[in-house]
Amino acid sequence: MAKKASSVELLLPSRDKAQPAYRWLSASLRAAILEGRLRPGTRLPSTRELATQHRLSRGTIVAAFEQLRSEGYLEGTIGSGTYVTKVLPEAWFQVRPKAHSKPTASRKRLMRLSACATRTRLFEGYESRPTRAFRPNLPALDLFPMSLWTQIAARLLRNASVNLLMGCEPLGYFPLRQVVADYLNASRGVRCVPQQIAIVSGVQEALDLMGRLLIDSGDRVLIENPGYSGAAKLFEAFGAKLKAVSLDDQGMQLSLSKTPNVRLIYVTPGHQFPLGVTMSLARRLQLLHWAQESGALIFEDDYDSEFRYAGDPIPALQGLDRNDRVLYAGSFSKVLFPSLRLGYLVVPQSFVSAVEATKSLTSRHAPLLDQAVLCDFITQGHFGRHLRRMRLIYAERLSVLLNEARQKLAGLLEISPVEAGLQTSAWLLNGVDGEAAAAAAKEHGVDVAPLSRYALTPRQREGLQLGFAAVDAREIRRGVQKLAVALEKLSRSHRNFAPVPLGNESRPY
Ligand SMILES: Cc1ncc(COP(=O)(O)O)c(C=O)c1O
């Protein structure tokens, strides 16, 4: 029999001295088994260990074990280990509880959820489905330098100080906050000192922290449309009233007069999610001016724009801001790997203590060992090298996608220009519906996300989001070929049943 666990320390009730010891022990073990505290297959401590723990003779333990063995509760032999029987005797007689008994009024009261919980909706994550063309939001995980990461982690664990096992301050491991500050100042056009940085569990936790700090039920939040549903769902859970703001080829289109009393504006200026537009400098300055005039704060989600392939780098909104209006968040999910769950939030000095207090009451701090490994990975130069290498690889993959699409998807799909990130968007032609296109593509072994999935209001223009980073050039070529077959079929049937007028290319985003 496979050893399930090494011996467990058994917590047994105290013994009534009038009761023979072996009876007390067998009754206590039987009760522990029947109550599920000792699960089928659990290995019991040896007779010697039990005798020492409970100050009994080994003969007493052997007698109790024998009793339970004869009743069918235990199996195995003395010497090779004693286990709780896999199929328990009572299981043969068990009566199943009624499956659909109606919850009583008191049970309903007990299960009542808070207003926030009632508004909270599941946000689907990275299920482990196969990575194929054109899965969006995912870096090339097969190219991550895992052996370097492993070496750093092993060295760190071998020499781990007591402090490293104890914990760190709520805002994170200070050496990591220092290197993140250096990186953001040098490479991302962010202006900050380490004290303004909180290490968080990805952008998602940054959104959660700021939601807790800033949003009261009924507060108005502006959000790009189409936009990131992880942000929309979170703000809704906090009771925010969302207002969808449309986009053009420069980013969010704000109109000063139309939207009073805005608490927060959520934007992805580096690489708009999901359309891929980079917000122009003029629009950034306009947005900052707008926020200043209206008294709103801005949440700048810079989730993947370290990968820039074209155009001049534009400083982050945070770096252009002179009035402490911007909360800036970034992530290691796309530059390294998503399961790391580490990112950063940069806040104006006046918010630091509120973020610190909130973090101390929620997760206390991000996992320290992972923070320390990441810190060494960056300071030893591996982060910069990995980033530069991946930028070249992704640029090559993007160009393969664009070339192939030009040849094989002409007349079916119009790919938008993109300057940064891991994915792009494309407009469907011939009046083909986004959900139908995604379903047809899936049947042909291709992953695409319809843009309508990210829309807060019904969309005029149907399109798809296409990731180009996670798979190699060969898979991209295969994907384009398959997508062309799927869309051609759909377009043909659409043309037969619902012809659309020509000239729809000039419709707005
Ligand atoms: C626009 C956008 N913001 C934030 C996130 C979440 O990032 P993180 O993994 O850092 O929580 C994602 C993830 O895909 C994203 O697409």
The ligand as an ORCA input file, in Angstrom:
! r2SCAN-3c Opt
* xyz 0 1
  C      -5.865     45.361    -19.470
  C      -5.430     44.443    -18.374
  N      -5.254     44.946    -17.157
  C      -4.887     44.158    -16.129
  C      -4.703     42.814    -16.296
  C      -4.404     41.970    -15.089
  O      -3.080     41.828    -14.918
  P      -2.480     41.071    -13.655
  O      -2.206     39.689    -14.100
  O      -1.259     41.862    -13.360
  O      -3.473     41.127    -12.534
  C      -4.865     42.245    -17.547
  C      -4.687     40.805    -17.742
  O      -4.809     40.254    -18.791
  C      -5.233     43.081    -18.616
  O      -5.430     42.578    -19.834
*
